[in-house]
Amino acid sequence: MNTDRYLAHSSEVRLFERAFHQHLPVMLTGPTGCGKTRFVEHMGRALGREVVTISCHDDLTSSDLVGRFMVTGGDVIWTDGPLTRAVKTGAICYLDEVVEARHDSLAILHSLTDHRRTLYLDRADETVLAPADFMLVCSYNPAYRSSLKELKPSFRQRFVTLGMDYLPPDREAEVITAESGVEVATAHRLVGCATTIRQADQAFHFEPPSTRVLVAAARLVAAGVDELEAAQVCILAPLSSDGAIHDGLREIAAAHLSPTATHIQSTN
């Protein structure tokens, strides 16, 4: 099984490379689980850069990003945060689901996303100029953000925005087969199930099943679990706790999946 593989959706690899060499920050948008994080990891390997990932959340402060003074051995010393370390080492700093962060925390990024490419550490009285191989990358899912959590247009316009989506069914099935070991036919059935659910997600107001959960279901199938049962625990159960909706989703799954199948792909 190959878990490092990345299949391009469109021209995102070429555009990301161009942005990197032109010292431009990148914003990745797309549904949850469509491969944004996998793509950043892939580009880190392709460009020979470390990827420093920061998972954004409501309580993330600017100090969590840049650093703070800490008491160590009776002395008060400055300790760099992950953003500062990434700038200093010329890494790719990846802020995952940046829309979840507080707006005041994101203000620290402004000077890194324009011509200055500089991080100002006011508390440490230090100015850090980003080296040429530093890159700032953010991601979020615009379709499912809360109305109370919007990225300001002035912030979004600081980035080159690359829209991403789920792979076409044949290619998504290829990923699932490569990462789980199931037969191609099984992967296609799982993708067909997910595609039908994704087409209905706006009516039911839940986040659609990701490629990630399809891989998880396929791995259970590869371990001998019935396809429908694997879909139940990996795909359907996390989507909704509403009984009527869940029954509808199970009907969709039953229409696509085989209750018994030969699961393990031949290694010959």
Secondary structure, DSSP 8 states (H G I E B T S, - for coil): --SS----SSSHHHHHHHHHHTT--EEEE-STTSSHHHHHHHHHHHHT--EEEEE--TT--HHHHHEEEEEETTEEEEEE-HHHHHHHHT-EEEEETGGGS-HHHHGGGGGGSSTT-EEEETTTTEEEE--TT-EEEEEE-TTS--TT----HHHHTTSEEEE-----HHHHHHHHHHHH-B-HHHHHHHHHHHHHHHHHHHHHTS----HHHHHHHHHHHHTT--HHHHHIIIIITTT---HHHHHHHHHHHHHHS-SS---B----
